[in-house]
Amino acid sequence: MPDQPFLQIDKLNAGYGGSQVLFGVSIAIPRRGAVAVLGRNGAGKTTLMKTIAGDLDVRGGSLRFDGVDIARMPTEKRVRLGLGYVPQEHAVFARLSVRDNLAIGALTNRDKQAIDRVLQIFPKLGARLDQAAGTLSGGERKMLAIARALLPNPRLLLLDEPTEGVWIGVIDEIIDRLKELAQQIAIVIVEQHLELALGVAQHAYVLDRGRVALSGTSQAVRHDPELLRCLAP
């Protein structure tokens, strides 16, 4: 139903090996718009994204995407349901050209115009099609990673640090595109730049030591005195 959360996470536990990182995390993502996940380094943000994407096992709690239980579902099936993921690192094939990276992203899309559409979103990539992805600037690699993730037509896009290592002039372009995309699909964005993240997202969750310490509209979270404590090193 439209008024139900598109992604519903309830009391989620997850971690690595013998170390638990997330403790009873509950988050609701609407069908459209952007939600920011904030927190200091080590708070559990990337662990949360990897667990949603299927890179890490769910140790407890529930994970439902558009009403479907995906807690034990393989990553490839989550992608087919409409989940896209741009990890913080290694999001493109460095030795392959921009063209080949996009072709791989489009393998499951029968629409022959799909690549043309993502090049309209990120026109800089159109002039780099024959260039090896590893030789692109940091901002161009981020654009390519996002463009590739968009090719299977995700309904929910997970972005882990989409502006890390990106020159300020290119950051503005990426953020403008994300604002446009958020009008069409759901986006979860992990971002160290506080004002940038809250400028894109309508809602925010702040993690502290693997737990949700603060949540609400972006404006409410921005002005909550608890925010600085949660983000302090």
Disulfide bonds with the S-S distance in Angstrom:
none
